[in-house]
Amino acid sequence: MALPESRKKANAKWDAENMTTLGCRVKKEQAEKFKSFCKDIGKTSNAVLREYVLDCIDEQEAGE
């Protein structure tokens, strides 16, 4: 079921106000190895990096 345009707009507004993107640069072969690692453990690279960031700042969310 597709989201209505009004919901998409509201989600985008909330994200713009409350979220940010972190990034880093690595060599292509390192990125591919990391993506392969993530796939092997059944997670996305975003999920793995997000968990690491939250662990580093001791803010792991309940229920994860």
N, CA, C, O and CB atoms as a CASP TS submission, in Angstrom:
PFRMAT TS
TARGET T0000
AUTHOR 0000-0000-0000
METHOD Language model
MODEL 1
PARENT N/A
ATOM      1  N   MET     1       0.847  -1.174   0.000  1.00  0.00           N
ATOM      2  CA  MET     1       0.000   0.000   0.000  1.00  0.00           C
ATOM      3  C   MET     1       0.897   1.243   0.000  1.00  0.00           C
ATOM      4  O   MET     1       1.744   1.401   0.879  1.00  0.00           O
ATOM      5  CB  MET     1      -0.966  -0.005   1.227  1.00  0.00           C
ATOM      6  N   ALA     2       0.711   2.102  -0.964  1.00  0.00           N
ATOM      7  CA  ALA     2       1.514   3.313  -1.097  1.00  0.00           C
ATOM      8  C   ALA     2       1.056   4.379  -0.101  1.00  0.00           C
ATOM      9  O   ALA     2      -0.121   4.484   0.246  1.00  0.00           O
ATOM     10  CB  ALA     2       1.432   3.856  -2.534  1.00  0.00           C
ATOM     11  N   LEU     3       2.031   5.154   0.338  1.00  0.00           N
ATOM     12  CA  LEU     3       1.709   6.259   1.250  1.00  0.00           C
ATOM     13  C   LEU     3       1.096   7.413   0.473  1.00  0.00           C
ATOM     14  O   LEU     3       1.515   7.701  -0.648  1.00  0.00           O
ATOM     15  CB  LEU     3       2.971   6.733   2.009  1.00  0.00           C
ATOM     16  N   PRO     4       0.117   8.070   1.057  1.00  0.00           N
ATOM     17  CA  PRO     4      -0.425   9.262   0.410  1.00  0.00           C
ATOM     18  C   PRO     4       0.632  10.363   0.370  1.00  0.00           C
ATOM     19  O   PRO     4       1.539  10.398   1.201  1.00  0.00           O
ATOM     20  CB  PRO     4      -1.693   9.755   1.146  1.00  0.00           C
ATOM     21  N   GLU     5       0.503  11.244  -0.589  1.00  0.00           N
ATOM     22  CA  GLU     5       1.475  12.338  -0.743  1.00  0.00           C
ATOM     23  C   GLU     5       1.574  13.186   0.520  1.00  0.00           C
ATOM     24  O   GLU     5       2.660  13.651   0.864  1.00  0.00           O
ATOM     25  CB  GLU     5       1.091  13.226  -1.931  1.00  0.00           C
ATOM     26  N   SER     6       0.464  13.394   1.213  1.00  0.00           N
ATOM     27  CA  SER     6       0.496  14.209   2.433  1.00  0.00           C
ATOM     28  C   SER     6       1.364  13.544   3.501  1.00  0.00           C
ATOM     29  O   SER     6       2.073  14.237   4.231  1.00  0.00           O
ATOM     30  CB  SER     6      -0.935  14.436   2.973  1.00  0.00           C
ATOM     31  N   ARG     7       1.320  12.205   3.606  1.00  0.00           N
ATOM     32  CA  ARG     7       2.134  11.477   4.583  1.00  0.00           C
ATOM     33  C   ARG     7       3.598  11.546   4.185  1.00  0.00           C
ATOM     34  O   ARG     7       4.463  11.723   5.042  1.00  0.00           O
ATOM     35  CB  ARG     7       1.676  10.003   4.699  1.00  0.00           C
ATOM     36  N   LYS     8       3.889  11.409   2.898  1.00  0.00           N
ATOM     37  CA  LYS     8       5.275  11.502   2.419  1.00  0.00           C
ATOM     38  C   LYS     8       5.857  12.874   2.752  1.00  0.00           C
ATOM     39  O   LYS     8       7.002  12.989   3.190  1.00  0.00           O
ATOM     40  CB  LYS     8       5.348  11.243   0.890  1.00  0.00           C
ATOM     41  N   LYS     9       5.047  13.911   2.536  1.00  0.00           N
ATOM     42  CA  LYS     9       5.494  15.277   2.822  1.00  0.00           C
ATOM     43  C   LYS     9       5.734  15.467   4.318  1.00  0.00           C
ATOM     44  O   LYS     9       6.722  16.083   4.717  1.00  0.00           O
ATOM     45  CB  LYS     9       4.459  16.300   2.316  1.00  0.00           C
ATOM     46  N   ALA    10       4.836  14.943   5.138  1.00  0.00           N
ATOM     47  CA  ALA    10       4.993  15.053   6.592  1.00  0.00           C
ATOM     48  C   ALA    10       6.228  14.296   7.063  1.00  0.00           C
ATOM     49  O   ALA    10       6.965  14.784   7.919  1.00  0.00           O
ATOM     50  CB  ALA    10       3.743  14.521   7.313  1.00  0.00           C
ATOM     51  N   ASN    11       6.459  13.106   6.509  1.00  0.00           N
ATOM     52  CA  ASN    11       7.655  12.322   6.867  1.00  0.00           C
ATOM     53  C   ASN    11       8.926  13.066   6.475  1.00  0.00           C
ATOM     54  O   ASN    11       9.878  13.123   7.253  1.00  0.00           O
ATOM     55  CB  ASN    11       7.624  10.935   6.184  1.00  0.00           C
ATOM     56  N   ALA    12       8.944  13.632   5.283  1.00  0.00           N
ATOM     57  CA  ALA    12      10.117  14.368   4.810  1.00  0.00           C
ATOM     58  C   ALA    12      10.389  15.584   5.693  1.00  0.00           C
ATOM     59  O   ALA    12      11.543  15.887   5.997  1.00  0.00           O
ATOM     60  CB  ALA    12       9.923  14.807   3.350  1.00  0.00           C
ATOM     61  N   LYS    13       9.331  16.279   6.103  1.00  0.00           N
ATOM     62  CA  LYS    13       9.486  17.450   6.977  1.00  0.00           C
ATOM     63  C   LYS    13      10.066  17.032   8.328  1.00  0.00           C
ATOM     64  O   LYS    13      10.986  17.671   8.839  1.00  0.00           O
ATOM     65  CB  LYS    13       8.127  18.167   7.177  1.00  0.00           C
ATOM     66  N   TRP    14       9.520  15.951   8.903  1.00  0.00           N
ATOM     67  CA  TRP    14      10.022  15.467  10.188  1.00  0.00           C
ATOM     68  C   TRP    14      11.488  15.061  10.070  1.00  0.00           C
ATOM     69  O   TRP    14      12.298  15.413  10.927  1.00  0.00           O
ATOM     70  CB  TRP    14       9.177  14.279  10.688  1.00  0.00           C
ATOM     71  N   ASP    15      11.836  14.323   9.012  1.00  0.00           N
ATOM     72  CA  ASP    15      13.224  13.905   8.811  1.00  0.00           C
ATOM     73  C   ASP    15      14.151  15.118   8.700  1.00  0.00           C
ATOM     74  O   ASP    15      15.231  15.134   9.292  1.00  0.00           O
ATOM     75  CB  ASP    15      13.341  13.032   7.549  1.00  0.00           C
ATOM     76  N   ALA    16      13.729  16.126   7.946  1.00  0.00           N
ATOM     77  CA  ALA    16      14.564  17.320   7.764  1.00  0.00           C
ATOM     78  C   ALA    16      14.815  18.034   9.091  1.00  0.00           C
ATOM     79  O   ALA    16      15.893  18.589   9.307  1.00  0.00           O
ATOM     80  CB  ALA    16      13.903  18.283   6.770  1.00  0.00           C
ATOM     81  N   GLU    17      13.833  18.020   9.965  1.00  0.00           N
ATOM     82  CA  GLU    17      13.951  18.708  11.252  1.00  0.00           C
ATOM     83  C   GLU    17      14.673  17.884  12.316  1.00  0.00           C
ATOM     84  O   GLU    17      15.254  18.456  13.239  1.00  0.00           O
ATOM     85  CB  GLU    17      12.584  19.076  11.754  1.00  0.00           C
ATOM     86  N   ASN    18      14.651  16.560  12.209  1.00  0.00           N
ATOM     87  CA  ASN    18      15.116  15.709  13.299  1.00  0.00           C
ATOM     88  C   ASN    18      16.249  14.741  12.962  1.00  0.00           C
ATOM     89  O   ASN    18      16.826  14.139  13.868  1.00  0.00           O
ATOM     90  CB  ASN    18      13.984  14.938  13.802  1.00  0.00           C
ATOM     91  N   MET    19      16.572  14.581  11.712  1.00  0.00           N
ATOM     92  CA  MET    19      17.562  13.579  11.326  1.00  0.00           C
ATOM     93  C   MET    19      18.716  14.239  10.565  1.00  0.00           C
ATOM     94  O   MET    19      18.567  15.315   9.987  1.00  0.00           O
ATOM     95  CB  MET    19      16.909  12.475  10.464  1.00  0.00           C
ATOM     96  N   THR    20      19.862  13.568  10.580  1.00  0.00           N
ATOM     97  CA  THR    20      21.003  13.999   9.787  1.00  0.00           C
ATOM     98  C   THR    20      21.710  12.752   9.270  1.00  0.00           C
ATOM     99  O   THR    20      21.495  11.653   9.781  1.00  0.00           O
ATOM    100  CB  THR    20      21.975  14.903  10.624  1.00  0.00           C
ATOM    101  N   THR    21      22.538  12.920   8.275  1.00  0.00           N
ATOM    102  CA  THR    21      23.268  11.806   7.691  1.00  0.00           C
ATOM    103  C   THR    21      24.738  11.940   8.043  1.00  0.00           C
ATOM    104  O   THR    21      25.341  12.996   7.853  1.00  0.00           O
ATOM    105  CB  THR    21      23.071  11.750   6.157  1.00  0.00           C
ATOM    106  N   LEU    22      25.312  10.849   8.562  1.00  0.00           N
ATOM    107  CA  LEU    22      26.742  10.786   8.811  1.00  0.00           C
ATOM    108  C   LEU    22      27.380  10.023   7.657  1.00  0.00           C
ATOM    109  O   LEU    22      26.748   9.143   7.071  1.00  0.00           O
ATOM    110  CB  LEU    22      27.056  10.110  10.189  1.00  0.00           C
ATOM    111  N   GLY    23      28.597  10.344   7.333  1.00  0.00           N
ATOM    112  CA  GLY    23      29.253   9.632   6.244  1.00  0.00           C
ATOM    113  C   GLY    23      30.755   9.592   6.435  1.00  0.00           C
ATOM    114  O   GLY    23      31.330  10.378   7.189  1.00  0.00           O
ATOM    115  N   CYS    24      31.366   8.674   5.745  1.00  0.00           N
ATOM    116  CA  CYS    24      32.827   8.610   5.735  1.00  0.00           C
ATOM    117  C   CYS    24      33.266   8.088   4.378  1.00  0.00           C
ATOM    118  O   CYS    24      32.488   7.464   3.656  1.00  0.00           O
ATOM    119  CB  CYS    24      33.373   7.703   6.892  1.00  0.00           C
ATOM    120  N   ARG    25      34.494   8.345   4.048  1.00  0.00           N
ATOM    121  CA  ARG    25      35.034   7.897   2.770  1.00  0.00           C
ATOM    122  C   ARG    25      35.997   6.748   3.015  1.00  0.00           C
ATOM    123  O   ARG    25      36.885   6.834   3.863  1.00  0.00           O
ATOM    124  CB  ARG    25      35.739   9.058   2.021  1.00  0.00           C
ATOM    125  N   VAL    26      35.812   5.684   2.271  1.00  0.00           N
ATOM    126  CA  VAL    26      36.709   4.530   2.330  1.00  0.00           C
ATOM    127  C   VAL    26      36.983   4.065   0.901  1.00  0.00           C
ATOM    128  O   VAL    26      36.260   4.416  -0.031  1.00  0.00           O
ATOM    129  CB  VAL    26      36.094   3.369   3.195  1.00  0.00           C
ATOM    130  N   LYS    27      38.020   3.285   0.752  1.00  0.00           N
ATOM    131  CA  LYS    27      38.336   2.744  -0.565  1.00  0.00           C
ATOM    132  C   LYS    27      37.203   1.825  -1.021  1.00  0.00           C
ATOM    133  O   LYS    27      36.521   1.207  -0.203  1.00  0.00           O
ATOM    134  CB  LYS    27      39.689   1.980  -0.540  1.00  0.00           C
ATOM    135  N   LYS    28      37.016   1.746  -2.324  1.00  0.00           N
ATOM    136  CA  LYS    28      35.922   0.947  -2.884  1.00  0.00           C
ATOM    137  C   LYS    28      35.983  -0.502  -2.428  1.00  0.00           C
ATOM    138  O   LYS    28      34.953  -1.087  -2.093  1.00  0.00           O
ATOM    139  CB  LYS    28      35.953   1.007  -4.401  1.00  0.00           C
ATOM    140  N   GLU    29      37.181  -1.091  -2.412  1.00  0.00           N
ATOM    141  CA  GLU    29      37.276  -2.495  -2.014  1.00  0.00           C
ATOM    142  C   GLU    29      36.917  -2.678  -0.536  1.00  0.00           C
ATOM    143  O   GLU    29      36.365  -3.712  -0.161  1.00  0.00           O
ATOM    144  CB  GLU    29      38.691  -3.028  -2.283  1.00  0.00           C
ATOM    145  N   GLN    30      37.222  -1.695   0.296  1.00  0.00           N
ATOM    146  CA  GLN    30      36.838  -1.760   1.702  1.00  0.00           C
ATOM    147  C   GLN    30      35.324  -1.647   1.843  1.00  0.00           C
ATOM    148  O   GLN    30      34.724  -2.345   2.660  1.00  0.00           O
ATOM    149  CB  GLN    30      37.537  -0.649   2.505  1.00  0.00           C
ATOM    150  N   ALA    31      34.711  -0.783   1.063  1.00  0.00           N
ATOM    151  CA  ALA    31      33.259  -0.622   1.099  1.00  0.00           C
ATOM    152  C   ALA    31      32.574  -1.915   0.672  1.00  0.00           C
ATOM    153  O   ALA    31      31.589  -2.325   1.287  1.00  0.00           O
ATOM    154  CB  ALA    31      32.817   0.543   0.194  1.00  0.00           C
ATOM    155  N   GLU    32      33.077  -2.551  -0.361  1.00  0.00           N
ATOM    156  CA  GLU    32      32.479  -3.802  -0.824  1.00  0.00           C
ATOM    157  C   GLU    32      32.618  -4.909   0.225  1.00  0.00           C
ATOM    158  O   GLU    32      31.695  -5.698   0.425  1.00  0.00           O
ATOM    159  CB  GLU    32      33.128  -4.243  -2.141  1.00  0.00           C
ATOM    160  N   LYS    33      33.768  -4.962   0.892  1.00  0.00           N
ATOM    161  CA  LYS    33      33.961  -5.954   1.956  1.00  0.00           C
ATOM    162  C   LYS    33      32.991  -5.689   3.105  1.00  0.00           C
ATOM    163  O   LYS    33      32.427  -6.625   3.673  1.00  0.00           O
ATOM    164  CB  LYS    33      35.424  -5.930   2.470  1.00  0.00           C
ATOM    165  N   PHE    34      32.799  -4.424   3.443  1.00  0.00           N
ATOM    166  CA  PHE    34      31.877  -4.079   4.527  1.00  0.00           C
ATOM    167  C   PHE    34      30.441  -4.443   4.156  1.00  0.00           C
ATOM    168  O   PHE    34      29.711  -5.003   4.973  1.00  0.00           O
ATOM    169  CB  PHE    34      31.974  -2.580   4.859  1.00  0.00           C
ATOM    170  N   LYS    35      30.039  -4.126   2.930  1.00  0.00           N
ATOM    171  CA  LYS    35      28.690  -4.474   2.480  1.00  0.00           C
ATOM    172  C   LYS    35      28.495  -5.985   2.497  1.00  0.00           C
ATOM    173  O   LYS    35      27.423  -6.469   2.861  1.00  0.00           O
ATOM    174  CB  LYS    35      28.429  -3.920   1.068  1.00  0.00           C
ATOM    175  N   SER    36      29.511  -6.721   2.111  1.00  0.00           N
ATOM    176  CA  SER    36      29.437  -8.186   2.129  1.00  0.00           C
ATOM    177  C   SER    36      29.306  -8.692   3.568  1.00  0.00           C
ATOM    178  O   SER    36      28.505  -9.585   3.846  1.00  0.00           O
ATOM    179  CB  SER    36      30.688  -8.806   1.452  1.00  0.00           C
ATOM    180  N   PHE    37      30.093  -8.119   4.475  1.00  0.00           N
ATOM    181  CA  PHE    37      29.996  -8.467   5.896  1.00  0.00           C
ATOM    182  C   PHE    37      28.579  -8.239   6.403  1.00  0.00           C
ATOM    183  O   PHE    37      28.007  -9.105   7.064  1.00  0.00           O
ATOM    184  CB  PHE    37      31.000  -7.644   6.730  1.00  0.00           C
ATOM    185  N   CYS    38      28.015  -7.083   6.096  1.00  0.00           N
ATOM    186  CA  CYS    38      26.667  -6.749   6.552  1.00  0.00           C
ATOM    187  C   CYS    38      25.644  -7.736   5.999  1.00  0.00           C
ATOM    188  O   CYS    38      24.754  -8.191   6.717  1.00  0.00           O
ATOM    189  CB  CYS    38      26.300  -5.319   6.135  1.00  0.00           C
ATOM    190  N   LYS    39      25.780  -8.055   4.736  1.00  0.00           N
ATOM    191  CA  LYS    39      24.857  -9.017   4.123  1.00  0.00           C
ATOM    192  C   LYS    39      24.972 -10.372   4.805  1.00  0.00           C
ATOM    193  O   LYS    39      23.964 -11.035   5.049  1.00  0.00           O
ATOM    194  CB  LYS    39      25.138  -9.156   2.614  1.00  0.00           C
ATOM    195  N   ASP    40      26.198 -10.784   5.114  1.00  0.00           N
ATOM    196  CA  ASP    40      26.423 -12.076   5.778  1.00  0.00           C
ATOM    197  C   ASP    40      25.764 -12.149   7.154  1.00  0.00           C
ATOM    198  O   ASP    40      25.330 -13.222   7.573  1.00  0.00           O
ATOM    199  CB  ASP    40      27.916 -12.336   5.916  1.00  0.00           C
ATOM    200  N   ILE    41      25.686 -11.028   7.856  1.00  0.00           N
ATOM    201  CA  ILE    41      25.066 -11.033   9.178  1.00  0.00           C
ATOM    202  C   ILE    41      23.588 -10.648   9.112  1.00  0.00           C
ATOM    203  O   ILE    41      22.923 -10.543  10.143  1.00  0.00           O
ATOM    204  CB  ILE    41      25.810 -10.082  10.107  1.00  0.00           C
ATOM    205  N   GLY    42      23.079 -10.437   7.903  1.00  0.00           N
ATOM    206  CA  GLY    42      21.653 -10.181   7.723  1.00  0.00           C
ATOM    207  C   GLY    42      21.204  -8.786   8.085  1.00  0.00           C
ATOM    208  O   GLY    42      20.055  -8.582   8.476  1.00  0.00           O
ATOM    209  N   LYS    43      22.104  -7.815   7.957  1.00  0.00           N
ATOM    210  CA  LYS    43      21.752  -6.434   8.273  1.00  0.00           C
ATOM    211  C   LYS    43      22.200  -5.531   7.137  1.00  0.00           C
ATOM    212  O   LYS    43      23.042  -5.907   6.321  1.00  0.00           O
ATOM    213  CB  LYS    43      22.390  -5.987   9.614  1.00  0.00           C
ATOM    214  N   THR    44      21.628  -4.338   7.095  1.00  0.00           N
ATOM    215  CA  THR    44      22.071  -3.350   6.123  1.00  0.00           C
ATOM    216  C   THR    44      23.293  -2.619   6.674  1.00  0.00           C
ATOM    217  O   THR    44      23.530  -2.616   7.882  1.00  0.00           O
ATOM    218  CB  THR    44      20.931  -2.349   5.786  1.00  0.00           C
ATOM    219  N   SER    45      24.056  -2.007   5.791  1.00  0.00           N
ATOM    220  CA  SER    45      25.209  -1.237   6.256  1.00  0.00           C
ATOM    221  C   SER    45      24.746  -0.072   7.124  1.00  0.00           C
ATOM    222  O   SER    45      25.424   0.283   8.088  1.00  0.00           O
ATOM    223  CB  SER    45      26.041  -0.720   5.060  1.00  0.00           C
ATOM    224  N   ASN    46      23.613   0.523   6.801  1.00  0.00           N
ATOM    225  CA  ASN    46      23.072   1.602   7.614  1.00  0.00           C
ATOM    226  C   ASN    46      22.760   1.116   9.029  1.00  0.00           C
ATOM    227  O   ASN    46      23.081   1.800  10.001  1.00  0.00           O
ATOM    228  CB  ASN    46      21.814   2.179   6.961  1.00  0.00           C
ATOM    229  N   ALA    47      22.140  -0.051   9.152  1.00  0.00           N
ATOM    230  CA  ALA    47      21.786  -0.586  10.470  1.00  0.00           C
ATOM    231  C   ALA    47      23.039  -0.852  11.305  1.00  0.00           C
ATOM    232  O   ALA    47      23.067  -0.543  12.496  1.00  0.00           O
ATOM    233  CB  ALA    47      20.964  -1.879  10.322  1.00  0.00           C
ATOM    234  N   VAL    48      24.068  -1.420  10.689  1.00  0.00           N
ATOM    235  CA  VAL    48      25.308  -1.727  11.414  1.00  0.00           C
ATOM    236  C   VAL    48      25.980  -0.439  11.878  1.00  0.00           C
ATOM    237  O   VAL    48      26.403  -0.342  13.030  1.00  0.00           O
ATOM    238  CB  VAL    48      26.277  -2.545  10.523  1.00  0.00           C
ATOM    239  N   LEU    49      26.081   0.538  11.000  1.00  0.00           N
ATOM    240  CA  LEU    49      26.720   1.809  11.373  1.00  0.00           C
ATOM    241  C   LEU    49      25.902   2.542  12.435  1.00  0.00           C
ATOM    242  O   LEU    49      26.467   3.117  13.365  1.00  0.00           O
ATOM    243  CB  LEU    49      26.898   2.708  10.133  1.00  0.00           C
ATOM    244  N   ARG    50      24.584   2.523  12.301  1.00  0.00           N
ATOM    245  CA  ARG    50      23.721   3.192  13.286  1.00  0.00           C
ATOM    246  C   ARG    50      23.881   2.554  14.665  1.00  0.00           C
ATOM    247  O   ARG    50      23.999   3.260  15.666  1.00  0.00           O
ATOM    248  CB  ARG    50      22.239   3.132  12.841  1.00  0.00           C
ATOM    249  N   GLU    51      23.886   1.221  14.721  1.00  0.00           N
ATOM    250  CA  GLU    51      24.076   0.526  15.993  1.00  0.00           C
ATOM    251  C   GLU    51      25.419   0.898  16.614  1.00  0.00           C
ATOM    252  O   GLU    51      25.510   1.101  17.825  1.00  0.00           O
ATOM    253  CB  GLU    51      23.985  -0.996  15.795  1.00  0.00           C
ATOM    254  N   TYR    52      26.455   0.987  15.793  1.00  0.00           N
ATOM    255  CA  TYR    52      27.780   1.328  16.298  1.00  0.00           C
ATOM    256  C   TYR    52      27.797   2.743  16.880  1.00  0.00           C
ATOM    257  O   TYR    52      28.337   2.970  17.962  1.00  0.00           O
ATOM    258  CB  TYR    52      28.825   1.200  15.182  1.00  0.00           C
ATOM    259  N   VAL    53      27.209   3.678  16.158  1.00  0.00           N
ATOM    260  CA  VAL    53      27.157   5.064  16.641  1.00  0.00           C
ATOM    261  C   VAL    53      26.425   5.127  17.975  1.00  0.00           C
ATOM    262  O   VAL    53      26.900   5.762  18.917  1.00  0.00           O
ATOM    263  CB  VAL    53      26.464   5.982  15.606  1.00  0.00           C
ATOM    264  N   LEU    54      25.271   4.473  18.058  1.00  0.00           N
ATOM    265  CA  LEU    54      24.495   4.505  19.302  1.00  0.00           C
ATOM    266  C   LEU    54      25.240   3.823  20.437  1.00  0.00           C
ATOM    267  O   LEU    54      25.174   4.283  21.576  1.00  0.00           O
ATOM    268  CB  LEU    54      23.136   3.838  19.099  1.00  0.00           C
ATOM    269  N   ASP    55      25.954   2.727  20.150  1.00  0.00           N
ATOM    270  CA  ASP    55      26.770   2.072  21.179  1.00  0.00           C
ATOM    271  C   ASP    55      27.872   3.014  21.670  1.00  0.00           C
ATOM    272  O   ASP    55      28.157   3.071  22.867  1.00  0.00           O
ATOM    273  CB  ASP    55      27.390   0.764  20.630  1.00  0.00           C
ATOM    274  N   CYS    56      28.484   3.742  20.754  1.00  0.00           N
ATOM    275  CA  CYS    56      29.579   4.648  21.119  1.00  0.00           C
ATOM    276  C   CYS    56      29.116   5.757  22.054  1.00  0.00           C
ATOM    277  O   CYS    56      29.869   6.195  22.924  1.00  0.00           O
ATOM    278  CB  CYS    56      30.193   5.259  19.869  1.00  0.00           C
ATOM    279  N   ILE    57      27.906   6.199  21.880  1.00  0.00           N
ATOM    280  CA  ILE    57      27.406   7.284  22.725  1.00  0.00           C
ATOM    281  C   ILE    57      26.451   6.770  23.791  1.00  0.00           C
ATOM    282  O   ILE    57      25.741   7.548  24.428  1.00  0.00           O
ATOM    283  CB  ILE    57      26.712   8.337  21.875  1.00  0.00           C
ATOM    284  N   ASP    58      26.439   5.453  23.981  1.00  0.00           N
ATOM    285  CA  ASP    58      25.620   4.827  25.026  1.00  0.00           C
ATOM    286  C   ASP    58      24.155   5.205  24.937  1.00  0.00           C
ATOM    287  O   ASP    58      23.525   5.518  25.947  1.00  0.00           O
ATOM    288  CB  ASP    58      26.145   5.202  26.382  1.00  0.00           C
ATOM    289  N   GLU    59      23.614   5.177  23.728  1.00  0.00           N
ATOM    290  CA  GLU    59      22.207   5.520  23.566  1.00  0.00           C
ATOM    291  C   GLU    59      21.466   4.457  22.752  1.00  0.00           C
ATOM    292  O   GLU    59      20.576   4.783  21.967  1.00  0.00           O
ATOM    293  CB  GLU    59      22.071   6.887  22.895  1.00  0.00           C
ATOM    294  N   GLN    60      21.828   3.207  22.937  1.00  0.00           N
ATOM    295  CA  GLN    60      21.137   2.141  22.221  1.00  0.00           C
ATOM    296  C   GLN    60      19.661   2.195  22.591  1.00  0.00           C
ATOM    297  O   GLN    60      19.314   2.217  23.772  1.00  0.00           O
ATOM    298  CB  GLN    60      21.751   0.742  22.552  1.00  0.00           C
ATOM    299  N   GLU    61      18.806   2.214  21.599  1.00  0.00           N
ATOM    300  CA  GLU    61      17.373   2.331  21.838  1.00  0.00           C
ATOM    301  C   GLU    61      16.810   1.018  22.354  1.00  0.00           C
ATOM    302  O   GLU    61      17.240  -0.059  21.941  1.00  0.00           O
ATOM    303  CB  GLU    61      16.647   2.754  20.561  1.00  0.00           C
ATOM    304  N   ALA    62      15.861   1.114  23.245  1.00  0.00           N
ATOM    305  CA  ALA    62      15.218  -0.070  23.817  1.00  0.00           C
ATOM    306  C   ALA    62      14.479  -0.824  22.716  1.00  0.00           C
ATOM    307  O   ALA    62      13.905  -0.224  21.807  1.00  0.00           O
ATOM    308  CB  ALA    62      14.241   0.323  24.965  1.00  0.00           C
ATOM    309  N   GLY    63      14.508  -2.128  22.816  1.00  0.00           N
ATOM    310  CA  GLY    63      13.787  -2.955  21.864  1.00  0.00           C
ATOM    311  C   GLY    63      14.571  -3.357  20.649  1.00  0.00           C
ATOM    312  O   GLY    63      14.037  -4.045  19.779  1.00  0.00           O
ATOM    313  N   GLU    64      15.811  -2.958  20.554  1.00  0.00           N
ATOM    314  CA  GLU    64      16.625  -3.345  19.402  1.00  0.00           C
ATOM    315  C   GLU    64      17.607  -4.399  19.802  1.00  0.00           C
ATOM    316  O   GLU    64      18.389  -4.862  18.971  1.00  0.00           O
ATOM    317  CB  GLU    64      17.354  -2.146  18.808  1.00  0.00           C
TER
END
